[in-house]
């Protein structure tokens, strides 16, 4: 029943910005987090940012100061504002729900992903 659908990915030059969106349905948000993960070609999946129902956030050191995770309760959507993008940010970005501590293994639900490509 739970579905997570990402959108907003694309191709930009280094220094540019993108805003990713995640539409969630069928999910009851309680004590765990919702977050964003990414996986580049030939790399392992890594946590980018997560947010609790109460608004507590956690970010990977590599994106602090550049990315911002937020939610719109009226639209029931999750967002990731990405600024000052770097080529190293190139990856498939996934929306996830039901976990914590930016650990992929703790998350119960996943979207299909949206591609972000940053050129030099």
ChimeraX attribute file (.defattr): number of C-alpha atoms within 10 A of each C-alpha:
attribute: neighborCount
match mode: 1-to-1
recipient: residues
	/A:1	5
	/A:2	13
	/A:3	16
	/A:4	22
	/A:5	19
	/A:6	24
	/A:7	18
	/A:8	14
	/A:9	18
	/A:10	14
	/A:11	14
	/A:12	18
	/A:13	14
	/A:14	17
	/A:15	14
	/A:16	14
	/A:17	17
	/A:18	18
	/A:19	16
	/A:20	22
	/A:21	22
	/A:22	25
	/A:23	16
	/A:24	21
	/A:25	13
	/A:26	9
	/A:27	13
	/A:28	12
	/A:29	13
	/A:30	10
	/A:31	11
	/A:32	18
	/A:33	25
	/A:34	27
	/A:35	32
	/A:36	28
	/A:37	22
	/A:38	23
	/A:39	19
	/A:40	17
	/A:41	9
	/A:42	6
	/A:43	9
	/A:44	8
	/A:45	17
	/A:46	17
	/A:47	21
	/A:48	25
	/A:49	26
	/A:50	30
	/A:51	24
	/A:52	21
	/A:53	15
	/A:54	11
	/A:55	12
	/A:56	10
	/A:57	17
	/A:58	20
	/A:59	20
	/A:60	14
	/A:61	9
	/A:62	11
	/A:63	17
	/A:64	12
	/A:65	11
	/A:66	12
	/A:67	20
	/A:68	19
	/A:69	23
	/A:70	20
	/A:71	18
	/A:72	9
	/A:73	9
	/A:74	6
	/A:75	9
	/A:76	11
	/A:77	17
	/A:78	25
	/A:79	21
	/A:80	23
	/A:81	14
	/A:82	20
	/A:83	17
	/A:84	15
	/A:85	23
	/A:86	19
	/A:87	15
	/A:88	13
	/A:89	20
	/A:90	20
	/A:91	21
	/A:92	18
	/A:93	27
	/A:94	26
	/A:95	29
	/A:96	29
	/A:97	27
	/A:98	20
	/A:99	21
	/A:100	20
	/A:101	18
	/A:102	22
	/A:103	15
	/A:104	20
	/A:105	9
	/A:106	15
	/A:107	18
	/A:108	12
	/A:109	15
	/A:110	21
	/A:111	19
	/A:112	14
	/A:113	22
	/A:114	20
	/A:115	19
	/A:116	21
	/A:117	19
	/A:118	19
	/A:119	15
	/A:120	10
